[in-house]
């Protein structure tokens, strides 16, 4: 076989790598194989999962607040600072791996609710939201009930001075 009749292209081992790259460049890039969605890697930050879980937990009836009394007080003050934003991840800690996540939540429940039922509902809501939005497997959701909000108690969050 002479050089003029020799087949050129990426499938021919006789062709140099520079020639292969030039041939691919002229063809519009590298050969594409497989589903485009599988090319590359997606990482999800702990904070993203914490926000999703925090919002999902707050949606459950019977959850008065998230976090311990001290963190809620500091958070309330921080929320009042101009330019500050409300922390939706307060009371939530996430450990995120490549395909799994584990969550710890600290909640305050309303007086009179069945704590075990509220915890079950929080766990279900958080798992559903996190798995749906991130496609991570939630391996555990640990819930610590740090307080009960009594009907006649004032909120720990200070009143806004602005009206």
Buried (B, 14 or more C-beta within 10 A) or exposed (E): EEEEEEEEEBEEEEBEEEBBEEBBEEEEEEEEEEEEEEEEEEEBEBEBBBBBBBBBBBEBEBBBBBBBEEBBBBBBEEBBEEEEEEBBBBBBBBEBEEEEBBBBBBBBBBEEBEEEEBBEBBBEBBBEBBBEBBEBEBEEBEBEBBBBBEEEEEEBBEEEEEE
